[in-house]
Amino acid sequence: MFAFVMLTSVSMMAQKIASIDVNAILESMPEYQTAQKQLDNVAAKWRQDIAKEYDKIKGMYNKYQAESVMMTDDMRKQKEDEIMAQEKRVRDMQKSKFGPDGALFEKRQELVAPIQEQVYTAIEEYANDKGYDYIFDSGSATGIIFANPRYDKTDDVKKKLGIRN
């Protein structure tokens, strides 16, 4: 009788755990794919604009090299300063677009964050509905080295979001 009570209490203390591949869920959502395409298009345009600016700087430098023999020291210094200022402007532009707090990050927050929040809300609701204590993201570097496939509830969350495989 004692063993039965102990076994029952240990099993009641067991935690219910599942793993979900959040990236797989996001990649299967049309609105996420649309947001990613928008981000890719914006980033490609900005890269192209920056490349054009660097080409202009290269042209300025080539012109400077060709004409520098005919310039006075003051003229050379002025042209060098002009080229360096242009390079700094383009580097600043690049940082403002692609830096850690740049426009691309802000655009990603605007487009992707609401979709991610929707997924995390669905996961939380699923966990509460099914009585899970922990759900790990097996699709990212969260420290899980092995996840038994029988605990992967990715398809269940997709179903909850109305996503068909």
Secondary structure, DSSP 8 states (H G I E B T S, - for coil): -HHHHHHHHHHHH---EEEE-HHHHHHT-HHHHHHHHHHHHHHHHHHHHHHHHHHHHHHHHHHHHHHGGGS-HHHHHHHHHHHHHHHHHHHHHHHHHHSTTSHHHHHHHHHHHHHHHHHHHHHHHHHHHHT-SEEEETTSSSS-S---GGGB-HHHHHHHTT---
